[in-house]
Amino acid sequence: MANVGYARVSTGDQDLALQMDALKRAGCERIFTDKASGAKVDRPGLAQALAYVRDGDALVVWKFDRLGRSLPHLIETVTALQARSVGLRSLTENIDTTTPGGRLIFNVFGALAAFERDLIRERTKAGLAAAAARGRQGGRKPVVTSDKLTRARGLLANGLTVREAAMRVKVGKTALYRALSEAKTASTRAP
């Protein structure tokens, strides 16, 4: 079993020395690094570390926030590592998913994250229902207003293509096609 380290700082002017020293003391044979915001999806050092670890290895980080963009992302990463029989150790939080106690604590974190997502989903649904009850409709305002649609129809009647008409009324060609189609459908449904 090899300990493979991963260290990250958010900006180029920050120093990796503290994390590197801790990872070396923890017995990491290889350490991958990134100088990028944790919110960034593209972190080459993390991608290399994840590709490098093998069955039975442990990915070691100084702190969990160095690894995951968010708790759900962290849980997703740990789940992917566990599927490959790779453990995860955080030196600062003293959690090691290669032990039963570490897996328990991490799964409690995961359950809390799932609970939080469910609460957000419920609040969103309740907010949308309350807005609908007040007569408000969610979503974007239509790009092709009734005035623009009328002007576009006039341009089309004068021989312009949909692309040309869309350019003249300053909307996208696809949006104009959709508005024309919806208007045609609505007129066929009218009594």
C-alpha positions as CSV (number, residue, x, y, z in Angstrom):
1,M,0.0,0.0,0.0
2,A,1.4,3.3,-1.1
3,N,0.6,6.8,0.3
4,V,0.1,9.2,-2.6
5,G,-0.2,12.9,-1.7
6,Y,-2.2,15.7,-3.2
7,A,-1.6,19.4,-2.2
8,R,-3.4,22.5,-3.5
9,V,-3.2,26.2,-3.0
10,S,-5.7,28.6,-4.5
11,T,-3.4,31.2,-6.0
12,G,0.0,31.2,-7.5
13,D,1.5,33.5,-4.8
14,Q,0.5,31.0,-2.0
15,D,3.1,28.5,-0.8
16,L,2.7,24.7,-0.9
17,A,5.5,24.1,1.7
18,L,3.2,23.5,4.8
19,Q,1.2,20.9,3.0
20,M,4.2,19.3,1.3
21,D,6.0,18.9,4.6
22,A,3.0,17.3,6.3
23,L,2.5,14.9,3.3
24,K,6.1,13.9,3.4
25,R,6.0,13.3,7.2
26,A,2.9,11.1,6.5
27,G,5.0,8.9,4.3
28,C,3.8,10.0,0.8
29,E,6.0,8.4,-1.8
30,R,4.7,10.7,-4.6
31,I,3.0,14.1,-4.2
32,F,0.9,15.8,-6.9
33,T,0.1,19.5,-6.7
34,D,-2.1,22.2,-8.1
35,K,-2.1,26.0,-7.9
36,A,-5.8,26.6,-8.7
37,S,-9.0,27.6,-7.0
38,G,-10.9,24.7,-5.5
39,A,-13.9,25.7,-7.5
40,K,-12.1,24.9,-10.7
41,V,-13.1,21.7,-12.4
42,D,-9.8,21.4,-14.3
43,R,-7.1,20.6,-11.8
44,P,-4.3,18.7,-13.7
45,G,-2.5,17.7,-10.5
46,L,-5.6,16.1,-9.0
47,A,-6.3,14.3,-12.3
48,Q,-2.8,12.9,-12.3
49,A,-3.1,11.8,-8.6
50,L,-6.4,10.1,-9.3
51,A,-4.9,8.3,-12.3
52,Y,-1.8,7.3,-10.4
53,V,-3.3,5.6,-7.3
54,R,-3.8,1.9,-7.5
55,D,-5.8,-0.8,-5.6
56,G,-4.7,-0.7,-1.9
57,D,-3.2,2.8,-2.1
58,A,-4.3,5.8,0.0
59,L,-4.7,9.3,-1.4
60,V,-3.5,11.6,1.4
61,V,-4.5,15.3,1.7
62,W,-3.6,17.9,4.3
63,K,-7.2,18.9,4.6
64,F,-10.4,17.7,2.8
65,D,-11.1,21.2,1.4
66,R,-7.9,20.8,-0.6
67,L,-9.5,17.9,-2.5
68,G,-13.2,18.7,-3.1
69,R,-14.9,21.7,-4.6
70,S,-17.9,21.0,-2.3
71,L,-19.1,18.2,0.0
72,P,-21.0,16.5,-2.8
73,H,-17.9,16.6,-5.0
74,L,-15.8,15.3,-2.1
75,I,-18.3,12.4,-1.6
76,E,-18.3,11.7,-5.3
77,T,-14.5,11.5,-5.3
78,V,-14.3,9.3,-2.3
79,T,-17.0,6.9,-3.7
80,A,-15.0,6.7,-6.9
81,L,-11.8,6.0,-4.9
82,Q,-13.6,3.3,-2.8
83,A,-14.8,1.6,-6.0
84,R,-11.2,1.2,-7.0
85,S,-10.2,0.0,-3.5
86,V,-8.3,3.3,-2.8
87,G,-8.5,4.9,0.6
88,L,-8.5,8.6,1.5
89,R,-6.7,10.1,4.4
90,S,-7.0,13.7,5.7
91,L,-4.2,14.7,8.0
92,T,-5.9,17.7,9.6
93,E,-9.3,16.2,10.2
94,N,-7.7,12.8,11.1
95,I,-10.1,10.8,9.0
96,D,-8.9,7.7,7.2
97,T,-11.5,5.9,5.0
98,T,-9.3,2.8,5.1
99,T,-10.5,2.2,8.7
100,P,-14.0,1.3,9.7
101,G,-14.3,4.4,12.0
102,G,-13.1,6.7,9.2
103,R,-15.7,5.2,6.7
104,L,-18.4,5.7,9.4
105,I,-17.5,9.4,9.9
106,F,-17.3,10.0,6.2
107,N,-20.6,8.3,5.5
108,V,-22.2,10.6,8.2
109,F,-20.9,13.6,6.2
110,G,-22.4,12.1,3.1
111,A,-25.8,11.6,4.8
112,L,-25.7,15.2,6.0
113,A,-25.0,16.4,2.4
114,A,-27.8,14.3,1.0
115,F,-30.2,15.7,3.7
116,E,-29.1,19.3,2.8
117,R,-29.7,18.7,-0.9
118,D,-33.2,17.3,-0.1
119,L,-34.1,20.3,2.1
120,I,-33.0,22.7,-0.7
121,R,-35.1,20.8,-3.2
122,E,-38.1,20.9,-0.9
123,R,-37.7,24.7,-0.3
124,T,-37.3,25.3,-4.1
125,K,-40.5,23.3,-4.8
126,A,-42.4,25.2,-2.1
127,G,-41.2,28.6,-3.4
128,L,-42.2,27.7,-7.0
129,A,-45.6,26.5,-5.8
130,A,-46.2,29.7,-3.8
131,A,-45.1,31.9,-6.8
132,A,-47.5,30.0,-9.1
133,A,-50.3,30.4,-6.6
134,R,-49.7,34.2,-6.8
135,G,-49.9,34.0,-10.6
136,R,-46.1,34.2,-11.2
137,Q,-44.5,31.9,-13.7
138,G,-40.8,31.0,-13.4
139,G,-38.2,30.9,-16.1
140,R,-36.7,33.4,-18.4
141,K,-38.8,36.0,-20.2
142,P,-39.2,35.2,-23.8
143,V,-36.6,36.6,-26.1
144,V,-39.1,36.9,-29.0
145,T,-41.7,39.4,-27.7
146,S,-45.0,39.7,-29.4
147,D,-43.8,42.9,-31.1
148,K,-40.7,41.3,-32.4
149,L,-42.8,38.3,-33.6
150,T,-45.2,40.6,-35.5
151,R,-42.3,42.5,-37.1
152,A,-40.6,39.2,-38.1
153,R,-43.7,37.9,-39.7
154,G,-44.0,41.1,-41.8
155,L,-40.4,40.6,-42.9
156,L,-41.0,37.0,-43.7
157,A,-44.1,38.0,-45.7
158,N,-41.9,40.4,-47.7
159,G,-39.6,37.5,-48.8
160,L,-36.8,37.5,-46.2
161,T,-35.5,34.3,-44.8
162,V,-35.9,33.4,-41.1
163,R,-32.2,34.1,-40.6
164,E,-32.5,37.5,-42.2
165,A,-35.7,38.4,-40.3
166,A,-34.1,37.2,-37.0
167,M,-31.1,39.4,-37.6
168,R,-33.3,42.4,-38.3
169,V,-35.4,42.0,-35.2
170,K,-32.2,41.2,-33.2
171,V,-33.1,37.7,-32.0
172,G,-31.5,34.3,-32.6
173,K,-32.6,32.3,-35.6
174,T,-33.5,29.3,-33.4
175,A,-35.5,31.4,-31.0
176,L,-37.5,32.9,-33.9
177,Y,-38.2,29.4,-35.4
178,R,-39.4,28.3,-31.9
179,A,-41.6,31.4,-31.5
180,L,-43.1,30.9,-35.0
181,S,-43.8,27.3,-34.3
182,E,-45.3,28.0,-30.8
183,A,-47.5,30.7,-32.3
184,K,-48.7,28.4,-35.1
185,T,-49.5,25.7,-32.6
186,A,-51.4,28.1,-30.3
187,S,-53.4,29.4,-33.3
188,T,-54.5,25.9,-34.3
189,R,-55.6,25.1,-30.7
190,A,-57.7,28.3,-30.5
191,P,-61.5,27.6,-30.9
